Amino acid sequence: MKRTQRGITLLGFVVVLAVVGFFAYVGMKLFPMYSEYYSVRSALKGLAAEPGIATADTARIRELFFRRLQISYAENVKPEHVKITRVPEGLRMDVRYEVRRPMIGNLDVVGRFEASQAFVGDGGRG
C-alpha cells in the first residue's frame, strides 16, 4: 500500500501566516481606539451616577468628565468634542470625536466615535 502525505505545504503555511499577521497588525491598531471609546462610555455612565449631577454647573461636569478620562489615559477627546445641552429632564452630554492612526505607508485607519449620556434626577440616589 502506498501512503500519501497530508498537510499544508510551506507556501500554504506562509500565506496563512501572512493573513493572520495582517489581521493581528490591524487588531493592534484598532484595539487602543476602541479601548479609549469604552473608557469614554464608562466615564459618562459613572458621571451619571454622581449625586446631584443634573443640577451641577456645566463647567464642573466637564472637569469631572475629563478627570475621569485622564485616569484612563484617554488622550484623543478634547474639550471641543464635548457638548452639554439642557433637556427637559436635566442635562445631556454628547461626545463626538475622531481618531486617525497610520496603518501602512499613506493609508490610515479612521475611527469616528459618538457617545451620549443623559443626566437626570438625583444621579445615584434614585
ZIVENVEN-V398615 format. One record per residue. N is the residue number from 1. RES is the residue in three letters. D_LAST is the distance of its C-alpha to the last C-alpha in whole Angstrom. Layout:
# ZIVENVEN-V398615
((N | RES | D_LAST) (N | RES | D_LAST))
This chain:
# ZIVENVEN-V398615
((1 | MET | 79) (2 | LYS | 77) (3 | ARG | 74) (4 | THR | 71) (5 | GLN | 69) (6 | ARG | 65) (7 | GLY | 62) (8 | ILE | 61) (9 | THR | 64) (10 | LEU | 63) (11 | LEU | 63) (12 | GLY | 60) (13 | PHE | 58) (14 | VAL | 59) (15 | VAL | 57) (16 | VAL | 54) (17 | LEU | 54) (18 | ALA | 54) (19 | VAL | 51) (20 | VAL | 49) (21 | GLY | 49) (22 | PHE | 48) (23 | PHE | 45) (24 | ALA | 44) (25 | TYR | 45) (26 | VAL | 43) (27 | GLY | 40) (28 | MET | 40) (29 | LYS | 40) (30 | LEU | 37) (31 | PHE | 35) (32 | PRO | 34) (33 | MET | 33) (34 | TYR | 31) (35 | SER | 29) (36 | GLU | 29) (37 | TYR | 27) (38 | TYR | 25) (39 | SER | 24) (40 | VAL | 23) (41 | ARG | 21) (42 | SER | 19) (43 | ALA | 19) (44 | LEU | 17) (45 | LYS | 14) (46 | GLY | 14) (47 | LEU | 14) (48 | ALA | 11) (49 | ALA | 9) (50 | GLU | 11) (51 | PRO | 9) (52 | GLY | 10) (53 | ILE | 12) (54 | ALA | 12) (55 | THR | 14) (56 | ALA | 16) (57 | ASP | 20) (58 | THR | 21) (59 | ALA | 24) (60 | ARG | 21) (61 | ILE | 19) (62 | ARG | 22) (63 | GLU | 23) (64 | LEU | 20) (65 | PHE | 21) (66 | PHE | 24) (67 | ARG | 24) (68 | ARG | 22) (69 | LEU | 25) (70 | GLN | 28) (71 | ILE | 27) (72 | SER | 27) (73 | TYR | 30) (74 | ALA | 29) (75 | GLU | 32) (76 | ASN | 33) (77 | VAL | 30) (78 | LYS | 31) (79 | PRO | 29) (80 | GLU | 31) (81 | HIS | 29) (82 | VAL | 26) (83 | LYS | 25) (84 | ILE | 22) (85 | THR | 22) (86 | ARG | 20) (87 | VAL | 19) (88 | PRO | 18) (89 | GLU | 14) (90 | GLY | 14) (91 | LEU | 16) (92 | ARG | 17) (93 | MET | 19) (94 | ASP | 22) (95 | VAL | 25) (96 | ARG | 28) (97 | TYR | 31) (98 | GLU | 34) (99 | VAL | 36) (100 | ARG | 39) (101 | ARG | 41) (102 | PRO | 45) (103 | MET | 46) (104 | ILE | 50) (105 | GLY | 52) (106 | ASN | 51) (107 | LEU | 48) (108 | ASP | 45) (109 | VAL | 42) (110 | VAL | 39) (111 | GLY | 35) (112 | ARG | 33) (113 | PHE | 29) (114 | GLU | 26) (115 | ALA | 23) (116 | SER | 20) (117 | GLN | 16) (118 | ALA | 14) (119 | PHE | 12) (120 | VAL | 10) (121 | GLY | 7) (122 | ASP | 6) (123 | GLY | 6) (124 | GLY | 6) (125 | ARG | 4) (126 | GLY | 0))
